[in-house]
Each structure stands twice: as structure tokens, then as C-alpha cells.
């Protein structure tokens, strides 16, 4: 696999860091997870299946678990020994905490010049907000994305998808892999500072037009990506379910409105989003309400229009395409797993469903690090 031989020391908790190291583990990296004595918090969060938290199963499969008390001198020395053997070290403490514990970037890279040291935090290692506590929702609020995530009543609503968490995770993964690639040329690792706040802002290249071009805040219900376009919108069906139109190119507009005998609405719905789309939107709302979701799926079959039913999460995971793409995997014990989204032709990744017991690998990993130090 692509990351065979890469050794990762993961001190992160919750979602951004553990998701990142799960992707690395799925592609061959050896991931050593340092857990606090009480365990990774997500071991005890959310629904359980076969005795384990589903969240923990999704983010800690195939890893090794160690428990060390970093305020204990001997345990801190053991962690230093482990870090000397690793290619990557990841932490998600509040800025300054790692330094106080004796495991900050300067200390760790002094021990191991080849180490890629990555910090993921809410707001980064510097700046006015660096010490502010926050999880995904608060970061999204300060990054402006909650303000454009409006419900049917026009008020901000819960984004529901952990945008700040996952954008930070994926950018950190990219940064780590770039640093490992560069290390092959220079022999030196690097220090990476990933802020969930920065990551969220950086993922808005299609949403900053109003701010950069017109010097104003977006008006979500008039912007194409947030409901201002008739052909990029969500519509209720007769049975109380929902469908979407997800493509506003002229050819899709023309194909659908011609099929519905409303050529008179094509010009307005093909132009810029905003009030000109209202007649087409009103017509489509009335029209979609005349059939059930299933009936509309049958009607759209074979038509060149960006249409999709709104599936609930169970439907989405169990649909034939998810199964065909191996995104829903059942292990030998019957547990369900999210599959691998990165698919290589050569050296494909492999899902290892085994979960570590808390601290299961402490003695093994510490002894191995000490042995390597004396080799």
C-alpha cells in the first residue's frame, strides 16, 4: 500500500485528527494512538453496535492504542522515544498546551529532524482568536458559513455536516503528504499549522463573489448555490419528501422546461440567479408537489437533467451505488464500516476492522521504541 513503512504518532481527539490518521491507516501507515487514561472521548459518544461506539469504530480501526501520562517524567521520556521512531506526529491541543507538556513542535523536531509535526486547532497557533475554545459549529459561525446556511424560515440553521472539522482534516492530510514528499529531497521534516477556521474559509472559492466583487455580504436566497436559482434548489413532493435540481446550465433548463411545456420560462431561468428565477421556481414548486418522489424518479429516468431524490442517510448508505463503490462494508463480525474513498488502481488501500482496547499496545510500542533507540 502507498503508506507502508510510514509511522504515525497521533495525539489528536474527536474527529479532524482521527479521521486523517484513519485514511493513512487504511493505506498502510502504522498509526499509534495516544489516548488519555480515560480513553478517546468518542469511545463513549453516540450509538453503539456490538459494544463499541460507531464513531470510534469509524475513526480508529486498524490503529494501536497506548496510554501514557505526559505529566509523568518516565512516560514523557517514553513518548519522546516513540517520536524518534515516527515519520509523522499529530496533535490537536489548544495552542501552547503541547509546549507546556514538553511535546511541542520545537522539542519534537529537535529530537527527530525527519519528523513531520502537524497541529490542528480551531483558530491556529497565532492570531487574536488562537486561545478561544471552539468545536465545528462555533468555527463555522466565525467563518461565516452558518450565516449562509438558512432554513426554510430564512434563519441560520445547524449545518449538520462538520465542515470545519473535515476541511481541516483533509487539508492537514494534504499538507502531511506534501511534507513527506519534500522530505525525500531534503531529509528534513516540517512543522504544519492547520486551523479549522482557515480551512473553512479556503473552501469558499465559489461563494466569495458578493464579498470580493460587490463588497457586500451574500444574500443567500438570491445566490445560486444557496437557493437563488430555480435549477439549483430543493423541492417538496406530493408525499412529503424532497427532490433537488442540481445543475443550472442552459441545456438542463431547456430540457426540463420544454418537457413540462413551459418554454416561456427558459430565458429567465437561464440567466443570473435572483428575482428573475422566481417565476420558474414557483412553477417548479407547484409541479413537483403533484407527484411522489418515486414517481418523479421514474419520470426523470433517461432525461438529461441534474435531478436527484433527497435520500435519508440510511437510504444513501444502502443504495446500490454505495455498495458497488465499496463505501458500505460489512466485516466478518457483522459490523458496518464506511469504506475507502481513495481508490488506487495499483496498491489499493485495505480496511482493517480491528479496534484496539484502551492502552492495549503500550508495552509493545514503548519496548519497540527503546529497542530501536539502542540499535
N, C-alpha and C positions, 0 to 999 in steps of 0.2 A: 504494500500500500504506500501511498505517496509520503506519509509521515513516519514510516517505520524508522526507528532509531532516534526519533525526537522525544525528548524527556521534558515533561511539563510539571511545574510545581504550582498548584492552583490554591490560592488562599481566598478566593472570592466566594461570595454567598448569594443566595437568591437566584436571579435569572441571567443578567448580562454575562458575567464571567463563566458560570457553569454551562450555559448554552454554548459559548465559544469553545470551551475545552471538550464538550461532548462532540462537537463537529471534528475537532482534532483527534479525539479518541477513535471516532468512527473510521478515520482514515489512517490509523496505525500508530498514533502517538501514545506513549505511556504517560498517563495522567495520574499524578499523585495529589490527592485532595487532602489538604489540611483542614480538619474540622475542629471547631471548639469542643471542649469536653461535653457540652450539652448536645452536640451534633449540629449538622447543617440544618438551619431552621425549617427548610421545606420538607425535611423528613416528616414533619408533623403538621403540614398545612394542606388543606383541601381533601377531596375524596381519596379513598384508599381502594386498592384492588389486591387481593391475595396478601394482605397485611402490610403493603407498602404504599406510601403516598405516590399517586400518579405523577405529580410534579417532580418528585425526587427521582422516580424511575425514568422520566423523560430527560433528565439533566445529569444523571450520574451513572448511567450504565457503563460498564466496562472500565471503571476507574478503580484506583486503590485509595483506601481511606487510612489516614494517620491522624492521631490525636497527640498534640504537644501543647504544653503550657508555655507560651512565649515569655512569661514573666519569670520562669524558672531558668536559671543560668545553664544548667545541663541541657534542657530541652531546646533552648535558643541555640546553643552550640550544635546540637543535632540538626536543627533546621539549616544552620549555616553549612554544615557538611553536605546536606542534601542539595542545597542550592548550588554548591560547587559542581555537582554532577549533572545539573539540568541545563537545558537549552533555553527554556522559557520560564519566567516566573510572573504570575498574575496576581494582583491584589485589588481589593475594592473597598479598602478602609476609607474613612474620611481623610482628607488631606492632612498630613502631619502625624497621623497615628502610626503608620509604618515606621517612620523615623524614630518615634518615641519607643517603639518596640525593638529597635535595633535591626530592622529588616527593610529599611528604606532603599531607594534606588542607588544612592551613592555607596552605601555599605555593601550591598549585594553585588554590584558591578565591580567593586574593588576586589571582592573575593573571586569573582569569575568574570574575566574580561569578555568572554564569549556569550554572556547571558543577555537575552532579550527580556527586559523588565518592563512590564506593562501595568499601568494603573488605570482603572476605570472608576470614575466618580461622577457624582451628579453634575458638578459645575467646573471640574478641572482643578489643577493644582495651584492656580493663581486666579486673580480677579476678585471683584467685590463680593461675589456670591460663593466663593470656594468653601466656606465653612457652614453654609446653610444646609440643614438636613432636608433630604427630599428623596422620594421614590418617583416612579414613572409619571404619575398624574401631575404632581407638582412641577416636575421639569417641563412637561408638555404645556402646562399653564403659562410658565415663564417664557417658553419658546414660541408662544403664540398659536400653537396648534389647537388647543382647546377652544380658542375664540372662534375658529372657523368650523369647528365640529358641532354643528347645530342640529337640534332635533326638529320634529315637525312643528313645534311651537315657536321656533326661531330662537330658542335659548341654548346656550352651551350645554352639551351633554357629555357623559362619560365616553371617552374614545373607545374603550373596550379592548382594543388591540394595543399591546405595550410598545408603542412606537419608540419612545426614548430608550427603553431597555434594549430592544432588538437592534435598532440602528447603531447604538454604541457597541453592542456585541459584534456585529458584522464588520464594522469599521475597525474595531480592535483586532479581529481575526485577520483582516487585510493588512493592517499595519504590522502585525507579528510576522506574517508570512513574507512581507517585503523586507523586514529587518533580517529574517533568516536568510533570505536570498542574497542580500547585500553582504551578510557576514561571510558568505562563501568567497567573496572577493577581498574583504578587508581583514578577516579574522576577528573582528570585534562585533559585539552585540550593540544594543542601543537601549535607550530609555524612552518609553512611549507614554504620553499623557492623553487619555481619551476621556472627554466629558460627554455625558449623555445630552447635555444642553447643546453643545457644538454639533453633535451628531444629528440631533433633531433638526436644527436649523439647516444643516447641509443637505438634508433630504427634501428641500423645498424648492428646487430649481424651477419647477413649473408653477409655483404658487406665489412668487415674489413680483409678478408683473405690476400689480397695483402699487406696491411699495416703491419699487425701483423705477418704474416707468411713469407713474402718475403721482407719486409722493402722497399716497393715501393708504389707509387700511383697507383690506379687501372687504367687499360687500358680498358675503358668501353666497347668498341666494341669487346673485347676478353673475357669479363667476362660473365658468364652465365646469370645473372639477368639483364644485360643491352644490350643484343643483340649479345653476342659472341657464343650463342648456336643456332643451326638451329631449335631446337624444343622449344625454349623459345624466340619467335620472332614475329614480325608483318609483314604481307604480304599484298600487294595490290591485288585486284581482278579486273576482266575484266571491271566492271562497275565503276571503280574509287573509290571503297570503300575498306574496310580493314577487315582482319581476323587475329586471333592470334593462334599460337600453344603455350600452356602454361604449358606443362609438358614434361620433358626431360628424364624420366625414360626409361630404355631399352625396356620395354614392349610396351610403346606408340610408340617409334621409330620403332620397329619391325612391329607393327600392321599397321602403316601408309605406311611405305616404301614397305612392302610386298604387300599391296593393290595397290600400284602405280607401281608395277613391278620393283622396284629398290632395291632389296636385297643387291646389291653391295655397297650401301651407308650406310647400317645399322651399320657396325663396326665403321666407322669414326664418325657418328652422335651420337653414344652411348658413346663415350669417353669424355674426358675433353673438355670444351669449348675452342674456339680459331680457329686457321687456319685449323685444321682437319675437322671442321664442314663446311668449305666453299663450298665444292662440293655439299653437301646436301642442304645447304642454297640456292645456285644458282639454283639447280634443283627445289626446292620448290617455289622460286620466279617465275620462268618460268611457273610452273604448276598452281599456284594459279591465275596467270594472264589469264588463259584460260577459267575461268568460273566466273559468277557473285557471289556476296556474298550470295544471296538467293540460287543459285544452289549449292554452297559449303555447306551451312547449310543442304540442303536436302541430299547431298552426305555423309556427316559425321553422319547423324542421325543413331543411333544404333551402331556406331563404338566406340570402347574403346580407344579413343584418346582425350587428353586435347585440345579441339578446341573450339573457341568461335568467333562469329562475333563481330566486334568493333561497338557498338551501340553509337549513339549520346545520350546526356543526356535526351532529351525528350523520345527517344525510351526506354532508360534504366528505367526511372521512370514509364512509362506507360506499360511496358511489363507485361504479366500475373503473373510472379513470384513476381514482386514488389507488385502487387495488392494482391496476395494471402498471402504474408507475412505482409500485412498491413503497408508497407513502403510508400505508397501513400494514403493519407487520405484526403477526402473532407468533410468540415464541413457543417453545415446547411445553411450557407450563401453562399456556393459555393466556398469558398477559399480552395486551395490545401495546404497541410502540409506534411512535412517529418514525417514519422511515428516513432515509438519507436523501436530502435534496440535491447534493452534489453527486453527479453520476459520470464517472470516468469510463471511457471505453477500455483502457488499459489500467491495471491496478485499481479496480473499484474498491470502495470502502466496504466495511463489514460491520454489521450491528452485533455487538456483544451484549446480550441482555442481562448479564450477571450484575447484581448490585452488591456493593461492599457493605459489610457490617461496620458499625462505627468503630474506628480505630483498628480494624482487622489487620492492616498491613504495617502498623507502626514498627514493630520489632524488625520485620523483614527489611523495610526501607531504610531504617536507621543503620542496621548492621551492614547492609549493602553499601551505603554511603561511606561508612567508616572503612570498609574494606577497600573501596576504590581510592580513598584518600591515602592509604598506605601502600598501594600498588606502585 
